[in-house]
Amino acid sequence: MQRPETVRLLDVLPYGRTTLDRIWIYLSQVATVPPGGQRILLRSMLDALKAEEFIEFPKMKTGWDHSASPPLPKWISRPRPKMVRHYAENVIWAPELSFLSAKREPADSPWIKVDGWLKETRNTVRELVPIRERSLEIFGDEKRLDALVGAQAFNSGKITLDALSCYYVPEPAAWERGPLGSEAKPGLCIENSTTYDVLKRFNREAGFWGFVVYGRGNGFASVVEGIVPIMEEFGHGRILYFGDADHEGLEIAARGARKFSAAGKVLELDARLYRLILICGKPAASKTGGVLSPGAAELIRKADLNEVPALFVENIRFSQEWAGYRQLKQFDWEMGEPPYLQRGGE
């Protein structure tokens, strides 16, 4: 492939199939051809590219344009280059990585760098540091070790963070302590930021919860590990939860409940708050609906909110924002309904 214009044509050809009309356009971008010579030049360029296996021609006669000489392919195909996988050879793995001995690791495997770090620091005192600090030291990338920790080797216990002298730092949770005298009462986790602010202010006076913590919406499960230390500071094994009364809102609670359970803690719905929005709020259409998962259904059952699942099947929701400051102040927390409803409404 000697001609510079042929090299330039290859540079502009996309991968995959390209039709002849597009090929003519690409040719006009890379070469100036005198009238009468375009077809001959294009055929010679395409033949040169095919000879070096950069492109493929149609195999059937019907795939060719015979309207003039020389014939031209109605389309060409440019296959993507095949990736050649290289493997790490003759690696004597550090003892902590002995589980890799029976495997063929790619030459660019992240375990290669972990192995190098383990060997380099074998005879030094390894300071215990956060996982991202260790990741930066090993990879030059503070997040690379996060992905590796999610691999099967860590999940199955073949290697632990202790081997790398580092520890996981959970997502910190925003929270506020309740007033004096409320310490023994369970904490309350709120799904979204607006209602968190409202209930945090309300609790400063009411003292119904030992603390109020922000659950970060759909990211609730990711902050469970940050909430557990708060519960342990108060000596609590149980926490209450409040969010939207809709299908997805209850599934968010169920996912969080599973993580709390794994940490030896219990999450329950704050039935009083859900009852408040079911009484004071107005139903709206929900983007999610259907039958609840077993975990979410169990939360509903324990909270004695048995009328709620039927709403979710009909794609109905009650927003947690119906628990506004005024509604919270007027709610009869013992009877479970606002005084003005008891009086027949206003």
Secondary structure, DSSP 8 states (H G I E B T S, - for coil): ---HHHHHHHHH--SEEEEHHHHHHHHHHH----TT-HHHHHHHHHHHHHHTTS-B--SSGGGEE-SSSS-EESEEEE--------B--S----GGGGGGTTS--BTT-HHHHHHHHHHHTTTS----EEHHHHHHHHHS-TTHHHHHHTSHHHHTTSS-GGGGTEE-------EEE--TT-TTS-EEEESSHHHHHHHHHHHHHH--SSEEEE--GGGHHHHHHHHHHHHHHHT-SEEEEE--BSHHHHHHHHHHHHHHHHTT-EEEE-HHHHHHHHHHS--EE-S--S---HHHHHHHHHTT-TTHHHHHHTTEEB-GGGS-HHHHHH-BTTTTB-HHHHTT--
